[in-house]
Amino acid sequence: MTRKNVLVFRELPDDQLARIQADHETTVANPRVPAQRDAFFAALPAAQGLIGSSFRIDDAVLTRAPRLEVISSISVGVDNYELAALKQRGILLCNTPGVLTETTADTIFALVMATSRRLVELALHVREGRWTRNIDESLFGWDVHGKTLGILGFGRIGQAVARRAALGFGMPVLYHNPFPVDLPELAGRARHAALETVLGAADIVVSTLPLTEETRGLMDASRFAAMKAGAIFVNGSRGAIVNEDDLLAALDAGHLRAAGLDVFGTEPLPLDSALRGHRQVTALPHIGSATHETRHAMAVLATSNLLQALRGERPAASVD
C-alpha cells in the first residue's frame, strides 16, 4: 500500500497514533496550540488525510490542502466543517457516532439531577464550611422522578436520555423531532409532539439537537418564555443553539428555575461570562464524552475511519 501524508491536528492516544504511523507519513500539529500552529499550516499542502477535532476547517483551510482526500473527525458533531466545500472538493468526512451515545446521555442526565437537586450548590455549601445546621427550605431541591421531561432532538443521544428518564425515573417523556421514532421499549412512555407543546408541558427541557442553520439560536427569548414557569433547561448538544443573554434574562426574571450547561457559544467559557458565577447555572467544561473509555473508543473509530478511507475502502462511519 502506498504511504500517504497524514496530519494529526489533535493529540491521539499513543496506540492509535502508532496505527497511523505504521502505514503513513505522519505529522502531529495542533493549531489550537500557538507553538504548533505554524507546523499545522506548513503540513497542509502535502496532507492527504486529516484527523482531529475542535478546530474550524473552512474553505480557507481547504484551499491550502489541495491533495486532501479525507477528514476523520474525533467527534459526532460536524459543525466545524464546511460541508458544501468538502462536497465540492470531493473530500470525504468521517465522524464517530454511536461510541459516545451512552456516556453523553449519562452526562446530560447528571445535569438534570444536579440542577433539580442543586447538587453543585449544596456541595459547595459543605466545602465552604457553611453547613453549620440542618438546611431549611431555602436550600431544598426538587424531585426528578415523575416529572415530565422534554427532549429537543431524538437521535441516539436523545433516545438514550429518554430511556434513563422513562425507565429509570418514571418520567413521562415528550420529544420534538422532525419525525416520530418507533421505540418499542418506550411505548406509552415517550410521545412525539410539536415544539410548542414540549416547551409548554415539560418540567425539564433537554437539548440534544445538532447545530444546523435551523437550530442555531433556536432557544431564544420567545422559546424560553414558552417554557413552563419554574422549568429547568439543560443543554448537552451545542452552545450556539442557545441565545445565552436570553437564557440569563429568563433566569434572572424568575421564569426559569435553573439551567445545566455542558456547552457554550464560546469555549472555554470567557472569564467575564455571567453564566460562570450565576447561582442558578450548573456549568460544566464540555465533558459530555469525557471519560477515559469513551474518548479512547472515539479515537479508535476515528483512526479506523481514516485508515479505511486512505485504503480506498468504505469507512465505518462517514457523513453523507
Backbone hydrogen bonds, N-H to C=O, Kabsch-Sander energy under -0.5 kcal/mol:
donor,donor_aa,acceptor,acceptor_aa,energy
6,V,4,K,-0.6
6,V,25,E,-3.2
7,L,49,G,-2.9
8,V,6,V,-0.6
8,V,27,T,-3.4
9,F,7,L,-0.7
9,F,51,I,-2.5
10,R,51,I,-0.6
16,Q,13,P,-0.6
17,L,13,P,-2.4
18,A,14,D,-2.2
19,R,15,D,-1.1
20,I,16,Q,-1.5
21,Q,17,L,-2.6
22,A,18,A,-1.8
23,D,19,R,-0.6
23,D,20,I,-1.2
24,H,20,I,-2.6
25,E,4,K,-2.2
27,T,6,V,-2.6
29,A,8,V,-2.6
29,A,27,T,-0.6
33,V,30,N,-1.9
36,Q,33,V,-2.4
37,R,33,V,-1.0
37,R,34,P,-0.6
38,D,34,P,-0.5
40,F,36,Q,-1.9
41,F,37,R,-2.0
42,A,38,D,-2.2
43,A,39,A,-1.5
44,L,40,F,-0.9
46,A,43,A,-0.7
47,A,43,A,-0.9
47,A,44,L,-0.9
48,Q,5,N,-3.2
49,G,5,N,-1.6
50,L,70,V,-2.2
51,I,7,L,-1.9
52,G,72,S,-1.8
57,I,80,N,-2.8
58,D,56,R,-0.9
62,L,58,D,-2.5
63,T,59,D,-2.2
64,R,60,A,-0.7
64,R,61,V,-0.9
65,A,62,L,-1.9
68,L,65,A,-1.6
69,E,48,Q,-2.5
70,V,48,Q,-1.4
71,I,92,L,-2.8
72,S,50,L,-3.1
73,S,71,I,-0.7
73,S,94,C,-2.5
74,I,52,G,-2.6
75,S,73,S,-1.7
81,Y,78,V,-1.6
82,E,57,I,-1.5
83,L,81,Y,-1.2
86,L,82,E,-2.2
87,K,83,L,-2.6
88,Q,84,A,-2.5
89,R,85,A,-1.7
90,G,86,L,-0.7
90,G,87,K,-1.0
91,I,86,L,-2.6
92,L,69,E,-2.5
94,C,71,I,-2.8
95,N,317,A,-1.3
96,T,75,S,-2.9
99,V,97,P,-1.5
101,T,98,G,-1.1
104,T,100,L,-2.5
105,A,101,T,-2.3
106,D,102,E,-2.1
107,T,103,T,-2.0
108,I,104,T,-2.5
109,F,105,A,-2.6
110,A,106,D,-2.2
111,L,107,T,-1.9
112,V,108,I,-1.8
113,M,109,F,-2.4
114,A,110,A,-3.0
115,T,111,L,-2.7
116,S,112,V,-1.9
117,R,113,M,-2.7
118,R,114,A,-0.7
119,L,114,A,-1.5
122,L,118,R,-2.4
123,A,119,L,-2.3
124,L,120,V,-2.2
125,H,121,E,-1.4
126,V,122,L,-1.6
127,R,123,A,-2.7
128,E,124,L,-2.7
129,G,126,V,-1.8
130,R,125,H,-2.0
131,W,125,H,-0.7
132,T,130,R,-1.5
139,L,136,D,-2.2
140,F,137,E,-1.2
142,W,116,S,-2.8
146,G,169,F,-1.7
147,K,144,V,-2.0
149,L,172,P,-2.7
150,G,148,T,-0.5
150,G,204,I,-3.3
151,I,174,L,-2.5
152,L,206,V,-3.1
153,G,151,I,-0.7
153,G,176,H,-2.9
159,Q,155,G,-2.6
160,A,156,R,-2.0
161,V,157,I,-2.4
162,A,158,G,-2.2
163,R,159,Q,-2.1
164,R,160,A,-1.8
165,A,161,V,-2.4
166,A,162,A,-3.2
167,L,163,R,-2.0
168,G,163,R,-0.8
168,G,164,R,-1.0
169,F,164,R,-0.6
169,F,165,A,-1.3
170,G,166,A,-0.6
171,M,165,A,-2.1
173,V,189,R,-2.4
174,L,149,L,-2.6
175,Y,191,R,-2.5
176,H,151,I,-2.6
177,N,175,Y,-0.5
183,L,181,V,-0.9
186,L,183,L,-2.1
187,A,184,P,-1.5
189,R,186,L,-2.6
190,A,186,L,-1.7
191,R,173,V,-2.6
193,A,175,Y,-2.4
198,V,194,A,-2.3
199,L,195,L,-2.6
200,G,196,E,-2.1
201,A,197,T,-1.6
202,A,198,V,-2.0
203,D,148,T,-2.0
204,I,148,T,-1.7
205,V,232,I,-2.9
206,V,150,G,-3.3
207,S,234,V,-2.5
208,T,152,L,-2.9
208,T,206,V,-0.6
212,T,210,P,-0.7
216,R,212,T,-1.9
217,G,240,A,-2.3
218,L,215,T,-2.4
219,M,241,I,-2.5
220,D,218,L,-1.5
224,F,220,D,-2.6
225,A,221,A,-2.3
226,A,222,S,-1.2
227,M,223,R,-0.6
227,M,224,F,-0.9
228,K,199,L,-1.3
228,K,202,A,-0.5
230,G,255,H,-3.4
231,A,228,K,-2.0
231,A,255,H,-0.6
232,I,203,D,-2.0
233,F,258,A,-2.0
234,V,205,V,-2.9
235,N,260,G,-2.5
236,G,207,S,-1.9
236,G,234,V,-0.5
239,G,264,F,-0.5
241,I,238,R,-1.4
242,V,239,G,-2.0
243,N,219,M,-2.7
244,E,242,V,-1.0
247,L,243,N,-2.0
248,L,244,E,-2.5
249,A,245,D,-2.1
250,A,246,D,-2.1
251,L,247,L,-2.0
252,D,248,L,-3.0
253,A,249,A,-2.1
254,G,251,L,-1.2
255,H,250,A,-1.3
256,L,250,A,-1.8
257,R,231,A,-2.8
258,A,231,A,-0.8
259,A,280,Q,-2.4
260,G,233,F,-2.4
261,L,282,T,-2.8
262,D,235,N,-2.3
263,V,235,N,-0.6
273,S,270,P,-1.8
276,R,273,S,-1.0
277,G,273,S,-0.5
278,H,274,A,-0.5
278,H,275,L,-0.5
281,V,278,H,-1.7
282,T,259,A,-2.8
282,T,280,Q,-0.5
283,A,281,V,-0.7
284,L,261,L,-2.8
286,H,262,D,-0.6
286,H,284,L,-1.5
290,A,287,I,-1.8
291,T,289,S,-2.2
295,R,291,T,-2.5
296,H,292,H,-1.6
297,A,293,E,-2.1
298,M,294,T,-2.5
299,A,295,R,-1.9
300,V,296,H,-2.4
301,L,297,A,-2.2
302,A,298,M,-2.8
303,T,299,A,-2.4
304,S,300,V,-2.4
305,N,301,L,-2.8
306,L,302,A,-2.2
307,L,303,T,-2.6
308,Q,304,S,-2.7
309,A,305,N,-2.4
310,L,306,L,-2.4
311,R,307,L,-1.1
312,G,309,A,-1.6
313,E,308,Q,-2.8
319,V,93,L,-3.2
320,D,318,S,-0.5
